[in-house]
Amino acid sequence: MSDLRDLYQEVILDHSRGPLNFRVPETSTNHAEGYNPLCGDRFTVYVTVEGGVIRDAAFQGTGCAISRASASMMTEAVKGRTRAEAETLFQGFHDLVTGQGGAPDASGPLGKLAVFAGVGEFPARVKCATLAWHTLRAALESRPEAISTE
């Protein structure tokens, strides 16, 4: 289990150091801002939805390693999915990091997002891992107010 945990930590650190989709897109159909007042993480999530499908997802902002990695992997995971599929991913991810899901399985519906299973052992970090996801949900719902994890 230690080797697996080390691998998971390395994946999270890789995404934190070099996050995918860390940019402000030239165009987007929706965006939302999210803030975690506990640790100061702050992101804007941008999505381009065409025909009910998320064609592009990106984010910009500052945050800890877990929140940056989560945002990076989330933007990759939702591209090409419908809003309903993104919501299903959100629920699965939330269950995973809060310890309500089953054993993590990288071949399961969450795929590589299973690397965040260990976050549940640190309740204060759950808000870091879920900030981008809550912000994505707000963007897809076109909510104008900033999202807070508190």
Residue pairs with C-beta under 8 A, 6 or more apart in sequence:
5 118
7 115
8 115
8 116
8 117
8 118
9 118
11 69
11 112
11 115
12 65
12 66
12 69
12 115
12 116
13 65
13 69
14 69
15 68
15 69
15 72
15 73
16 64
16 65
16 66
16 68
16 69
16 72
19 59
19 68
19 69
19 71
19 72
20 72
20 73
20 75
20 76
21 57
21 58
21 59
21 72
21 75
21 76
22 58
22 59
22 60
22 68
22 71
22 72
23 58
23 60
24 44
24 46
24 58
24 60
25 46
25 48
25 56
25 58
27 48
28 46
28 47
28 48
28 56
28 58
29 47
29 48
29 49
29 50
30 46
30 47
30 48
30 49
30 139
30 140
30 142
31 44
31 45
31 46
31 47
31 139
32 44
32 45
32 135
32 136
32 138
32 139
32 143
32 146
32 147
33 42
33 43
33 44
33 135
33 146
33 147
34 41
34 42
34 43
34 44
34 45
34 131
34 132
34 134
34 135
34 138
34 146
34 147
34 148
34 149
35 41
35 42
35 131
35 146
35 147
35 148
35 149
36 42
36 63
36 67
36 127
36 128
36 131
36 148
36 149
36 150
37 148
37 149
37 150
38 124
38 127
38 149
38 150
39 63
39 64
39 67
39 127
39 128
40 62
40 63
41 61
41 62
41 63
41 64
41 67
41 128
41 131
42 61
42 62
42 63
43 59
43 60
43 61
43 62
43 63
43 67
43 71
43 131
43 132
43 135
44 59
44 60
44 61
44 135
45 57
45 58
45 59
45 71
45 75
45 132
45 135
45 136
45 138
45 139
46 56
46 57
46 58
46 59
46 60
46 139
47 54
47 56
47 57
47 58
47 78
47 136
47 139
47 140
48 54
48 55
48 56
48 57
49 55
49 83
49 140
52 82
52 83
53 80
53 81
53 82
54 78
54 79
54 80
54 81
54 82
54 83
54 86
54 140
55 79
55 80
56 79
57 74
57 75
57 76
57 78
57 79
57 136
58 75
59 71
59 72
59 75
59 132
59 135
61 71
63 71
63 128
63 131
64 128
66 116
66 119
66 125
66 128
66 129
67 128
67 129
67 131
67 132
70 116
70 128
70 129
70 130
70 131
70 132
70 133
71 131
71 132
73 112
73 113
73 115
74 89
74 93
74 113
74 132
74 133
74 136
75 132
77 89
77 111
77 112
77 113
78 85
78 86
78 89
78 136
81 89
83 140
86 136
86 140
87 137
87 140
88 109
89 109
89 110
89 113
90 133
90 136
90 137
92 101
92 109
92 110
92 113
93 110
93 113
93 116
93 129
93 130
93 133
94 100
94 130
94 133
95 101
96 104
96 110
96 113
96 114
96 116
96 117
96 120
97 116
97 117
97 119
97 120
97 126
97 129
97 130
98 120
98 126
99 120
101 117
103 117
104 110
104 114
104 115
104 117
105 114
106 112
106 114
106 115
108 114
116 129
119 125
119 126
119 128
119 129
120 126
127 149
130 149
131 147
131 149
134 147
134 149
135 147
138 145
138 147
